[in-house]
C-alpha cells in the first residue's frame, strides 16, 4: 500500500507536535527540579521529617528558592536533608538561618521553610549546614492531648473522691463543713486573732510614737540624752567621777582591811589590849575606882549644897544661871 500525501502530512504534524510537547515537558520538569539553573547545596539535620519527600519545595521567607535533593537517615534519631538552592538567593541567606518543616497550605505537600536568624552573620556557602527546628507534628499533638485527657480524667476522679469525702464529713475539711460547733469555735478564734492583731497594731503605733518623740527631742529624758550633746558630756563626766570614786573607795577598803588585819594580829596597842588579860583586869579596876570616886564626889557636892556655910554660894550660882537663861530666851523672842 502506498502512502498518500495526507497521511504523510498527518504523520509529520504528529511527530512535530510530539517533539514540541516533549521539549516543553522536559523544560517544565527541568525548571521544577532546577535543572537549568545554577544552584548550590546546603543541608540540615532533623529528628522527624513529618512526611517530607525528595523533590518537595524549599522556601525562604515564603519565596520558593529550591527543592529537596536528598533525604538520608544518619542514625536512629537523626535525618539529613540535602537542599538544592538557587544561586541568586545566596547573598540573603546567612549562616545563622534556621530550617523548619511545614506544609504547603492546610492539606498540601510538606516543604522546608528557611527563616532568617537573629543578629548579623556572614552568607552561607556551598555545602554549609544550617540549624534546624522540629515543630510538633499532628501525631505529637494528638499524643499530648491524649496524655492531657488521661490526666484530666484522673484529676476529675480524685476531685470527686475528695468532694464526696467532704460531703460525708470525713477528714478535717469535712468536719469543718459539717460540724457547726467547730465552725463557731473557728469563727471565735478568727475574731480573737483579729482583736490580737488590732492590739499588736496599736502597740506598734505606740512604739512608733515613742521612737518619734525620742528622735524629735520633745523634752523626755531619753530624748534629751540622745539628742543633747551637752547633757551627754555631763553624763560622761559623772560616769568618769563615779569611776574615780569607786577606785578611791576600793583604796579606802583596802586600808581598812589592812587595819583590821593589824587588829586581828598580835601587833599594835589594840592587839596588846585584847591579848593581855592582866592589863584588861587593871583597866576594869581603874574604871571601877573612877566610878566610885565620881559617886563620892557627887555626894560631897550635895552635902556642900546643904551646908549652911556654902549654901549661899550655891544659891547665888543658881540665881545667876536662871538670869542667863531668861536673857537668852528674851533674845530669841526679839
C-alpha positions, 0 to 999 in steps of 0.5 A: 500500500502506498502512502498518500500525501495526507497521511504523510502530512498527518504523520509529520504534524504528529511527530512535530507536535510530539517533539514540541510537547516533549521539549516543553515537558522536559523544560517544565520538569527541568525548571521544577527540579532546577535543572537549568539553573545554577544552584548550590547545596546546603543541608540540615539535620532533623529528628522527624521529617513529618512526611517530607519527600525528595523533590518537595519545595524549599522556601525562604521567607515564603519565596520558593528558592529550591527543592529537596535533593536528598533525604538520608537517615544518619542514625536512629534519631537523626535525618539529613536533608540535602537542599538544592538552592538557587544561586541568586538567593545566596547573598540573603541567606546567612549562616545563622538561618534556621530550617523548619518543616511545614506544609504547603497550605492546610492539606498540601505537600510538606516543604522546608521553610528557611527563616532568617536568624537573629543578629548579623552573620556572614552568607552561607556557602556551598555545602554549609549546614544550617540549624534546624527546628522540629515543630510538633507534628499532628501525631505529637499533638494528638499524643499530648492531648491524649496524655492531657485527657488521661490526666484530666480524667484522673484529676476529675476522679480524685476531685470527686473522691475528695468532694464526696469525702467532704460531703460525708464529713470525713477528714478535717475539711469535712468536719469543718463543713459539717460540724457547726460547733467547730465552725463557731469555735473557728469563727471565735478564734478568727475574731480573737486573732483579729482583736490580737492583731488590732492590739499588736497594731496599736502597740506598734503605733505606740512604739512608733510614737515613742521612737518619734518623740525620742528622735524629735527631742520633745523634752523626755529624758531619753530624748534629751540624752540622745539628742543633747550633746551637752547633757551627754558630756555631763553624763560622761563626766559623772560616769568618769567621777563615779569611776574615780570614786569607786577606785578611791573607795576600793583604796579606802577598803583596802586600808581598812582591811589592812587595819583590821588585819593589824587588829586581828594580829598580835601587833599594835596597842589594840592587839596588846589590849585584847591579848593581855588579860592582866592589863584588861583586869587593871583597866576594869579596876581603874574604871571601877575606882573612877566610878566610885570616886565620881559617886563620892564626889557627887555626894560631897557636892550635895552635902556642900549644897546643904551646908549652911556655910556654902549654901549661899554660894550655891544659891547665888550660882543658881540665881545667876544661871536662871538670869542667863537663861531668861536673857537668852530666851528674851533674845530669841523672842526679839 
